Amino acid sequence: MALSYGIPSHVLCRSRGESRITLAPRSSVSFPRDVNCRSLIRVRSSAISAPPMSGSFAPAISLTGKALNHLNTMRSERDEDLCLRIGVKQGGCSGMSYTMEFENRANTRPDDSVIEYNGFVIVCDPKSLLFLYGMQLDYSDALIGGGFAFKNPNATQTCGCGKSFAAEM
């Protein structure tokens, strides 16, 4: 894509071993590999159509309404500017376990992904995001089995408690 920007539909190219300039289609362009022009590198491009865009993108990590309400309640009890850090670490019955903690927004790192979901800020380190992309965090106030639940499309196996998982990357 970047090579074809501003280039007309045909590009002037010099064929190898020829002194004359010929017209070549834009989908196949040759460039010298080194300064001495001993060999050529060929670049081929093809055009594909992108799927139609909807008005918005789904967030990398989403919250259900119950989870959002419960997290906002927990955050308001602390009277600080907090965000939720979600991640994964080695361990747990299935190999990896989820981590969640409130953190001061000023402590976010430059490589963190910052996801704002209905005014609530979630941060995630890049390594964890590989395993959590597309995850939905839910909350249940049931007496048995209540608490936060992770609906992770990347999990190939989940333990009975739902707090750890396995994934193939």
N, C-alpha and C positions, 0 to 999 in steps of 0.2 A: 504494500500500500504506500509506504513512504517513498519508494522509488518512483512510483508513477505520478506523484503529485506534481502538477504543472507541466508534465511531459505530454506532447501531442500524441494522437493516436498511433503514430508511427515514429520510431526513433532512428536516428542516423547511427549506423554501426559500421565498423571496419571489420571485415571478415579476416580471419587468420590467414596470413600469407598473401593477402591481396592489398594493393595500394589504393583501389577504388573504394568509394563509400557506397554502401547499399542501404536500402530501407528494410527494416526488420519490424515485425509486429511487436507491440509493447509487451505481450505476454512472454516473450523470450528475449532477454537482453544478455549480452556477454560483457564481462568486465575483465581487464587484465588482473592476473593473480598477484603479480609483483611488478616492480618498476621496470624490469627488463622485458616485460610482456612475453615471456617464454610460454606460458600456458594461460588458458582462459577459464574463468569461472562462469558457469551459466546459471542464471536465475530465472525460474519460471514462476508465473503467478496465474492464479485462476480466480474468477469472481464467483462468489456464492451469495445468495440473498439471505439476509438476516431475518429471523422471525419477527413478526410484528411486535412493536413495543407497546406495553401497557403503560398507563400513566405513572406507575410507581414500581419500585423494586422491593422485594421482600427483604427484610433485614437478615443479617447473618445469624443472629440469635434473637428469637422473639419470646415474648411473655404472654401468657394468657391473662385475661382480666383479673382472675382471682390472684395470680402470682403478682401482678402489678399492684393491686390494692394492698396485699400483705407486705410487699417490699416497701411501698410508700409509707405504710404505718410504722414499720420497723425503723425506717430512715428518719421519720419525723420525731421519734422518741429520742434521738441522739442529738438533735439541734446542731448539726454540722453540715458542711457541703460535701456529701458523700456520694460515691458511685459504687456500683456492684462489680467486683472483679470475679469473673468466672474463668476457670481453667481446668486442666487435667494434670494428674501426676501419676507416676508409676505406683502400682499397689492395688489393693482391693482383691476381692475374690475372682474377678474376671480379668485382671491385668492392669487396668487403669481405673482411677477413681476421680470423680468430679470434685472440684474445690470451688467454694463460694465464700466471699467475705466482703464486708463493706470496707471501702478505702477512701481516704480524702482525695478529692479530684486533683489536687495539686501534686499528688504523688504518681500520677500516670506517667509512663515512660514514653519516649518518642516513637518507639516501634509498636506500641499498643494499638489495637483496633478499638476505636471509640464508637459505640453503637448507641444512638439515642432512640429510645422506643417510647413514644407517647410522653415525652418529657422526662423519662427516667433514663439515666446514663449507665450503660454497661461497658466495661473495658475487658479486653481479652488479649493475651500475648499471642504473637503470630504462630508459635508452635502449637498451642492449644486450639487455636481457631481452625487448624487443619482437621482436628478431630470433632470439633463442635459446630462446624458450619451447617446451618439449616436446623439447628436444635431449637426446640421449644421448651421453655420452662413453665411448669404448671404448679399449682398449689392446691392442696386439699386439706380441709380442717377436720377430716374424719378422725374419730378416736383411735381406730385401728388402721394402720397404713397411711396415716395422714402425713402432711409435710410437703416438701418440694419433690416434684417428679420431673425427670429429664426425659424428653421424647427426642432421642437422637437418631437421625436417619443414617448416621455413619456407623452405628453400633452393630456389630455382627453377632454379638452375644452379650446378654445382660444378666447380672446376678439377681437372686431373689429379692434382695432389699432395694434394688434399683439405683444404688449409689455407685456402682462400678460397672465397667463394660469392657469389651474387647472390640478392636477395630482393625481391619486390614487396610494398609495404605500402600 
